[in-house]
Each structure stands twice: as C-alpha cells, then as structure tokens.
Amino acid sequence: MLSNLLLTKGESGPGGGLRKREGADQRIMNYIGVPSVDEYLEKVEKLGGRVLMPKTAIPGWGNLAICMDTENNAFGLWQDEEKSE
C-alpha cells in the first residue's frame, strides 16, 4: 500500500496522502484549505450544504471538518494550526 504524506518544507501549501482504495465504493475526498474552519462551516450551511463532521482539532497540525454539498459530494475543510515563532 502506498501511504505517504506530501509535506511542504515548513511552508503552508497542499499536502495529502495517497493510498489504494479499500473498497470499490470508496470515493475521493478533496480537502480545501481555509483561513477559518468556523467561518466556512457557516458559509456551507448558509448555502445549503451539511456538516457531516464538526470542526475537529488535530493536535500539532490544525483543524478539520467534513461537509456535504448540495449535490451529495463530500469534501473537507482544513485550517493549518497557527505556528508561534
């Protein structure tokens, strides 16, 4: 199984994991980087989408939420954890 994190060199940017499907019905999940998961969850609901998994902290990484759009497509919202310097 291919399972790698594609990380940037300390900079914000696209990342992700690649792996084989676990079943024929498994779908691709796209994640959208946003400045504030809370703000975008409000927008999702205002525009008719649904929140499937509320904002969840991933310690050391950021915050994640999973949503469904009006055409039943699931997608994730991702907010990088702010780094103190």
C-alpha positions, 0 to 999 in steps of 0.5 A: 500500500502506498501511504505517504504524506506530501509535506511542504518544507515548513511552508503552508501549501497542499499536502495529502496522502495517497493510498489504494482504495479499500473498497470499490465504493470508496470515493475521493475526498478533496480537502480545501484549505481555509483561513477559518474552519468556523467561518466556512462551516457557516458559509456551507450551511448558509448555502445549503450544504451539511456538516457531516463532521464538526470542526475537529482539532488535530493536535500539532497540525490544525483543524478539520471538518467534513461537509456535504454539498448540495449535490451529495459530494463530500469534501473537507475543510482544513485550517493549518494550526497557527505556528508561534515563532 
